[in-house]
Amino acid sequence: MPLTHKQILDAVLELMTELSGDWEYSGAITAETRLLGDLAMDSLDLVILGGELQERYGQLPFSEFLAELGKQEAEARDVTIGELVDLISRQQRATAPGGVA
């Protein structure tokens, strides 16, 4: 059975809080926190995050997600933790028996 959206959000927020010790960010991490604009993650940080998320949630279209992000206008090239959780939640539903994306 797929995890609920709230369970995924809570777990991702916990992970991001753990990882934030490596970044120069001291604010509260919430669903609205932006990976690039707020946390100033670089490409290596994103690769590490993607690996952690795939280890926890299985195969995710993380590379494709970031590639689509890169095609957006510069001002829109960011993603919130909430949007990342939405991606994980959709993928979990899609891969569940009888699931629909």
VMD Tcl script that builds the backbone (N, CA, C; Angstrom):
set m [mol new atoms 303]
animate dup $m
set s [atomselect $m all]
$s set {name element resname resid chain x y z} {
  {N N MET 1 A 0.840 -1.176 0.000}
  {CA C MET 1 A 0.000 0.000 0.000}
  {C C MET 1 A 0.892 1.249 0.000}
  {N N PRO 2 A 0.632 2.189 -0.919}
  {CA C PRO 2 A 1.443 3.407 -0.975}
  {C C PRO 2 A 1.297 4.225 0.309}
  {N N LEU 3 A 2.335 4.945 0.623}
  {CA C LEU 3 A 2.292 5.852 1.766}
  {C C LEU 3 A 1.358 7.010 1.455}
  {N N THR 4 A 0.822 7.634 2.488}
  {CA C THR 4 A -0.014 8.815 2.280}
  {C C THR 4 A 0.879 10.001 1.942}
  {N N HIS 5 A 0.274 11.011 1.376}
  {CA C HIS 5 A 1.004 12.234 1.036}
  {C C HIS 5 A 1.642 12.815 2.297}
  {N N LYS 6 A 0.923 12.834 3.396}
  {CA C LYS 6 A 1.442 13.386 4.653}
  {C C LYS 6 A 2.631 12.563 5.163}
  {N N GLN 7 A 2.553 11.233 5.065}
  {CA C GLN 7 A 3.674 10.400 5.497}
  {C C GLN 7 A 4.929 10.697 4.675}
  {N N ILE 8 A 4.738 10.859 3.376}
  {CA C ILE 8 A 5.877 11.172 2.506}
  {C C ILE 8 A 6.419 12.558 2.848}
  {N N LEU 9 A 5.529 13.534 3.009}
  {CA C LEU 9 A 5.959 14.893 3.343}
  {C C LEU 9 A 6.749 14.898 4.647}
  {N N ASP 10 A 6.232 14.247 5.669}
  {CA C ASP 10 A 6.932 14.218 6.955}
  {C C ASP 10 A 8.311 13.594 6.819}
  {N N ALA 11 A 8.414 12.497 6.085}
  {CA C ALA 11 A 9.694 11.814 5.912}
  {C C ALA 11 A 10.676 12.656 5.095}
  {N N VAL 12 A 10.190 13.314 4.041}
  {CA C VAL 12 A 11.070 14.145 3.212}
  {C C VAL 12 A 11.527 15.373 3.996}
  {N N LEU 13 A 10.641 15.970 4.778}
  {CA C LEU 13 A 11.045 17.114 5.607}
  {C C LEU 13 A 12.111 16.699 6.616}
  {N N GLU 14 A 11.959 15.515 7.185}
  {CA C GLU 14 A 12.958 15.009 8.123}
  {C C GLU 14 A 14.297 14.807 7.405}
  {N N LEU 15 A 14.262 14.206 6.220}
  {CA C LEU 15 A 15.481 13.998 5.439}
  {C C LEU 15 A 16.137 15.327 5.101}
  {N N MET 16 A 15.348 16.287 4.648}
  {CA C MET 16 A 15.902 17.585 4.263}
  {C C MET 16 A 16.516 18.297 5.467}
  {N N THR 17 A 15.898 18.148 6.626}
  {CA C THR 17 A 16.446 18.752 7.841}
  {C C THR 17 A 17.789 18.115 8.183}
  {N N GLU 18 A 17.881 16.793 8.029}
  {CA C GLU 18 A 19.154 16.093 8.267}
  {C C GLU 18 A 20.227 16.580 7.293}
  {N N LEU 19 A 19.862 16.676 6.023}
  {CA C LEU 19 A 20.830 17.064 4.998}
  {C C LEU 19 A 21.206 18.545 5.084}
  {N N SER 20 A 20.344 19.365 5.670}
  {CA C SER 20 A 20.579 20.811 5.685}
  {C C SER 20 A 21.823 21.193 6.478}
  {N N GLY 21 A 22.347 20.276 7.285}
  {CA C GLY 21 A 23.586 20.553 7.998}
  {C C GLY 21 A 24.754 20.786 7.060}
  {N N ASP 22 A 24.631 20.300 5.807}
  {CA C ASP 22 A 25.684 20.478 4.804}
  {C C ASP 22 A 25.522 21.769 4.011}
  {N N TRP 23 A 24.416 22.474 4.230}
  {CA C TRP 23 A 24.137 23.693 3.468}
  {C C TRP 23 A 24.179 24.900 4.387}
  {N N GLU 24 A 24.336 26.059 3.782}
  {CA C GLU 24 A 24.325 27.299 4.546}
  {C C GLU 24 A 22.888 27.818 4.635}
  {N N TYR 25 A 22.040 27.076 5.344}
  {CA C TYR 25 A 20.638 27.457 5.501}
  {C C TYR 25 A 20.241 27.187 6.937}
  {N N SER 26 A 19.718 28.202 7.582}
  {CA C SER 26 A 19.371 28.033 8.985}
  {C C SER 26 A 17.880 28.230 9.247}
  {N N GLY 27 A 17.104 28.470 8.204}
  {CA C GLY 27 A 15.671 28.681 8.374}
  {C C GLY 27 A 14.922 27.372 8.564}
  {N N ALA 28 A 13.649 27.500 8.853}
  {CA C ALA 28 A 12.792 26.319 8.974}
  {C C ALA 28 A 12.589 25.717 7.588}
  {N N ILE 29 A 12.603 24.408 7.517}
  {CA C ILE 29 A 12.367 23.718 6.246}
  {C C ILE 29 A 10.925 23.240 6.251}
  {N N THR 30 A 10.172 23.717 5.251}
  {CA C THR 30 A 8.750 23.404 5.136}
  {C C THR 30 A 8.454 22.921 3.727}
  {N N ALA 31 A 7.206 22.603 3.470}
  {CA C ALA 31 A 6.791 22.183 2.129}
  {C C ALA 31 A 7.012 23.299 1.105}
  {N N GLU 32 A 7.048 24.555 1.552}
  {CA C GLU 32 A 7.226 25.691 0.644}
  {C C GLU 32 A 8.692 26.039 0.401}
  {N N THR 33 A 9.602 25.393 1.114}
  {CA C THR 33 A 11.029 25.675 0.946}
  {C C THR 33 A 11.463 25.262 -0.455}
  {N N ARG 34 A 12.155 26.175 -1.132}
  {CA C ARG 34 A 12.631 25.918 -2.489}
  {C C ARG 34 A 14.037 25.316 -2.450}
  {N N LEU 35 A 14.251 24.298 -3.279}
  {CA C LEU 35 A 15.535 23.605 -3.285}
  {C C LEU 35 A 16.676 24.506 -3.745}
  {N N LEU 36 A 16.456 25.288 -4.761}
  {CA C LEU 36 A 17.521 26.125 -5.306}
  {C C LEU 36 A 17.537 27.505 -4.667}
  {N N GLY 37 A 16.391 28.161 -4.641}
  {CA C GLY 37 A 16.325 29.530 -4.147}
  {C C GLY 37 A 16.573 29.662 -2.660}
  {N N ASP 38 A 16.041 28.740 -1.871}
  {CA C ASP 38 A 16.202 28.825 -0.422}
  {C C ASP 38 A 17.407 28.026 0.074}
  {N N LEU 39 A 17.487 26.777 -0.335}
  {CA C LEU 39 A 18.543 25.893 0.163}
  {C C LEU 39 A 19.843 26.020 -0.614}
  {N N ALA 40 A 19.797 26.703 -1.764}
  {CA C ALA 40 A 20.975 26.912 -2.613}
  {C C ALA 40 A 21.667 25.587 -2.949}
  {N N MET 41 A 20.853 24.563 -3.241}
  {CA C MET 41 A 21.420 23.265 -3.607}
  {C C MET 41 A 22.112 23.372 -4.957}
  {N N ASP 42 A 23.224 22.663 -5.087}
  {CA C ASP 42 A 23.904 22.609 -6.377}
  {C C ASP 42 A 23.642 21.249 -7.006}
  {N N SER 43 A 24.231 20.996 -8.150}
  {CA C SER 43 A 23.932 19.753 -8.865}
  {C C SER 43 A 24.330 18.518 -8.067}
  {N N LEU 44 A 25.434 18.571 -7.343}
  {CA C LEU 44 A 25.839 17.430 -6.531}
  {C C LEU 44 A 24.827 17.184 -5.406}
  {N N ASP 45 A 24.344 18.264 -4.786}
  {CA C ASP 45 A 23.320 18.129 -3.748}
  {C C ASP 45 A 22.071 17.459 -4.313}
  {N N LEU 46 A 21.687 17.843 -5.524}
  {CA C LEU 46 A 20.498 17.259 -6.153}
  {C C LEU 46 A 20.694 15.776 -6.454}
  {N N VAL 47 A 21.895 15.408 -6.878}
  {CA C VAL 47 A 22.191 13.995 -7.147}
  {C C VAL 47 A 22.107 13.197 -5.846}
  {N N ILE 48 A 22.675 13.724 -4.787}
  {CA C ILE 48 A 22.626 13.045 -3.488}
  {C C ILE 48 A 21.186 12.917 -3.022}
  {N N LEU 49 A 20.422 13.995 -3.137}
  {CA C LEU 49 A 19.012 13.966 -2.747}
  {C C LEU 49 A 18.250 12.938 -3.574}
  {N N GLY 50 A 18.457 12.937 -4.877}
  {CA C GLY 50 A 17.792 11.969 -5.748}
  {C C GLY 50 A 18.113 10.535 -5.349}
  {N N GLY 51 A 19.367 10.269 -5.027}
  {CA C GLY 51 A 19.768 8.934 -4.594}
  {C C GLY 51 A 19.095 8.535 -3.291}
  {N N GLU 52 A 19.048 9.450 -2.341}
  {CA C GLU 52 A 18.389 9.185 -1.054}
  {C C GLU 52 A 16.905 8.894 -1.249}
  {N N LEU 53 A 16.258 9.696 -2.094}
  {CA C LEU 53 A 14.825 9.518 -2.318}
  {C C LEU 53 A 14.535 8.190 -3.022}
  {N N GLN 54 A 15.369 7.833 -3.993}
  {CA C GLN 54 A 15.159 6.565 -4.698}
  {C C GLN 54 A 15.440 5.377 -3.789}
  {N N GLU 55 A 16.379 5.524 -2.880}
  {CA C GLU 55 A 16.645 4.452 -1.921}
  {C C GLU 55 A 15.424 4.226 -1.019}
  {N N ARG 56 A 14.765 5.310 -0.673}
  {CA C ARG 56 A 13.610 5.222 0.230}
  {C C ARG 56 A 12.313 4.865 -0.486}
  {N N TYR 57 A 12.136 5.379 -1.707}
  {CA C TYR 57 A 10.832 5.265 -2.376}
  {C C TYR 57 A 10.858 4.475 -3.677}
  {N N GLY 58 A 11.990 3.890 -4.015}
  {CA C GLY 58 A 12.068 3.134 -5.254}
  {C C GLY 58 A 12.369 4.041 -6.431}
  {N N GLN 59 A 12.326 3.455 -7.607}
  {CA C GLN 59 A 12.660 4.185 -8.831}
  {C C GLN 59 A 11.733 5.383 -9.011}
  {N N LEU 60 A 12.326 6.558 -9.156}
  {CA C LEU 60 A 11.585 7.799 -9.373}
  {C C LEU 60 A 12.069 8.445 -10.663}
  {N N PRO 61 A 11.198 9.158 -11.348}
  {CA C PRO 61 A 11.625 9.879 -12.557}
  {C C PRO 61 A 12.301 11.204 -12.196}
  {N N PHE 62 A 13.274 11.141 -11.264}
  {CA C PHE 62 A 13.908 12.342 -10.737}
  {C C PHE 62 A 14.715 13.071 -11.805}
  {N N SER 63 A 15.468 12.334 -12.617}
  {CA C SER 63 A 16.269 12.963 -13.677}
  {C C SER 63 A 15.381 13.682 -14.676}
  {N N GLU 64 A 14.288 13.030 -15.062}
  {CA C GLU 64 A 13.352 13.642 -15.998}
  {C C GLU 64 A 12.696 14.878 -15.384}
  {N N PHE 65 A 12.379 14.774 -14.106}
  {CA C PHE 65 A 11.778 15.888 -13.370}
  {C C PHE 65 A 12.710 17.094 -13.401}
  {N N LEU 66 A 13.999 16.865 -13.123}
  {CA C LEU 66 A 14.963 17.960 -13.136}
  {C C LEU 66 A 15.218 18.473 -14.548}
  {N N ALA 67 A 15.195 17.586 -15.542}
  {CA C ALA 67 A 15.377 18.019 -16.928}
  {C C ALA 67 A 14.246 18.950 -17.352}
  {N N GLU 68 A 13.019 18.606 -16.972}
  {CA C GLU 68 A 11.876 19.472 -17.282}
  {C C GLU 68 A 12.022 20.816 -16.577}
  {N N LEU 69 A 12.499 20.783 -15.364}
  {CA C LEU 69 A 12.722 22.003 -14.597}
  {C C LEU 69 A 13.728 22.895 -15.324}
  {N N GLY 70 A 14.776 22.286 -15.876}
  {CA C GLY 70 A 15.806 23.028 -16.585}
  {C C GLY 70 A 15.315 23.694 -17.861}
  {N N LYS 71 A 14.202 23.226 -18.409}
  {CA C LYS 71 A 13.648 23.813 -19.632}
  {C C LYS 71 A 12.812 25.058 -19.357}
  {N N GLN 72 A 12.501 25.304 -18.098}
  {CA C GLN 72 A 11.658 26.446 -17.747}
  {C C GLN 72 A 12.455 27.736 -17.788}
  {N N GLU 73 A 11.727 28.845 -17.817}
  {CA C GLU 73 A 12.371 30.160 -17.762}
  {C C GLU 73 A 13.200 30.234 -16.486}
  {N N ALA 74 A 14.261 31.009 -16.506}
  {CA C ALA 74 A 15.193 31.075 -15.381}
  {C C ALA 74 A 14.491 31.370 -14.056}
  {N N GLU 75 A 13.519 32.283 -14.068}
  {CA C GLU 75 A 12.826 32.657 -12.836}
  {C C GLU 75 A 11.997 31.505 -12.270}
  {N N ALA 76 A 11.597 30.575 -13.135}
  {CA C ALA 76 A 10.735 29.468 -12.716}
  {C C ALA 76 A 11.506 28.188 -12.444}
  {N N ARG 77 A 12.820 28.229 -12.579}
  {CA C ARG 77 A 13.648 27.028 -12.397}
  {C C ARG 77 A 13.904 26.749 -10.927}
  {N N ASP 78 A 12.887 26.349 -10.260}
  {CA C ASP 78 A 13.025 25.964 -8.871}
  {C C ASP 78 A 11.887 25.030 -8.532}
  {N N VAL 79 A 12.025 24.332 -7.468}
  {CA C VAL 79 A 11.002 23.383 -7.052}
  {C C VAL 79 A 10.928 23.427 -5.529}
  {N N THR 80 A 9.723 23.342 -5.021}
  {CA C THR 80 A 9.562 23.306 -3.578}
  {C C THR 80 A 9.614 21.858 -3.097}
  {N N ILE 81 A 9.823 21.704 -1.828}
  {CA C ILE 81 A 9.796 20.365 -1.243}
  {C C ILE 81 A 8.411 19.761 -1.445}
  {N N GLY 82 A 7.368 20.580 -1.348}
  {CA C GLY 82 A 6.006 20.092 -1.577}
  {C C GLY 82 A 5.822 19.535 -2.980}
  {N N GLU 83 A 6.401 20.191 -3.986}
  {CA C GLU 83 A 6.304 19.694 -5.361}
  {C C GLU 83 A 7.063 18.383 -5.518}
  {N N LEU 84 A 8.181 18.264 -4.835}
  {CA C LEU 84 A 8.947 17.022 -4.854}
  {C C LEU 84 A 8.141 15.893 -4.206}
  {N N VAL 85 A 7.469 16.195 -3.117}
  {CA C VAL 85 A 6.619 15.203 -2.449}
  {C C VAL 85 A 5.469 14.793 -3.365}
  {N N ASP 86 A 4.913 15.753 -4.110}
  {CA C ASP 86 A 3.851 15.433 -5.072}
  {C C ASP 86 A 4.360 14.428 -6.104}
  {N N LEU 87 A 5.581 14.623 -6.598}
  {CA C LEU 87 A 6.185 13.699 -7.558}
  {C C LEU 87 A 6.285 12.292 -6.965}
  {N N ILE 88 A 6.788 12.201 -5.751}
  {CA C ILE 88 A 6.935 10.896 -5.099}
  {C C ILE 88 A 5.570 10.251 -4.901}
  {N N SER 89 A 4.611 11.026 -4.461}
  {CA C SER 89 A 3.263 10.512 -4.213}
  {C C SER 89 A 2.623 9.993 -5.500}
  {N N ARG 90 A 2.753 10.762 -6.588}
  {CA C ARG 90 A 2.212 10.323 -7.889}
  {C C ARG 90 A 2.874 9.030 -8.339}
  {N N GLN 91 A 4.193 8.948 -8.167}
  {CA C GLN 91 A 4.929 7.761 -8.593}
  {C C GLN 91 A 4.512 6.546 -7.769}
  {N N GLN 92 A 4.318 6.735 -6.479}
  {CA C GLN 92 A 3.882 5.627 -5.616}
  {C C GLN 92 A 2.500 5.114 -6.067}
  {N N ARG 93 A 1.606 6.035 -6.365}
  {CA C ARG 93 A 0.258 5.626 -6.834}
  {C C ARG 93 A 0.355 4.918 -8.169}
  {N N ALA 94 A 1.216 5.409 -9.043}
  {CA C ALA 94 A 1.328 4.836 -10.392}
  {C C ALA 94 A 1.917 3.428 -10.363}
  {N N THR 95 A 2.795 3.166 -9.411}
  {CA C THR 95 A 3.460 1.864 -9.372}
  {C C THR 95 A 2.753 0.873 -8.431}
  {N N ALA 96 A 1.742 1.350 -7.707}
  {CA C ALA 96 A 0.981 0.443 -6.839}
  {C C ALA 96 A 0.119 -0.470 -7.721}
  {N N PRO 97 A -0.148 -1.679 -7.265}
  {CA C PRO 97 A -1.026 -2.574 -8.049}
  {C C PRO 97 A -2.352 -1.883 -8.382}
  {N N GLY 98 A -2.662 -1.815 -9.659}
  {CA C GLY 98 A -3.882 -1.139 -10.108}
  {C C GLY 98 A -3.789 0.359 -10.057}
  {N N GLY 99 A -2.562 0.900 -9.847}
  {CA C GLY 99 A -2.381 2.339 -9.706}
  {C C GLY 99 A -2.502 3.085 -11.010}
  {N N VAL 100 A -2.814 4.360 -10.878}
  {CA C VAL 100 A -2.950 5.260 -12.028}
  {C C VAL 100 A -2.134 6.500 -11.737}
  {N N ALA 101 A -1.343 6.931 -12.704}
  {CA C ALA 101 A -0.506 8.130 -12.520}
  {C C ALA 101 A -1.332 9.384 -12.457}
}
mol reanalyze $m
mol bondsrecalc $m
mol representation Tube
mol addrep $m
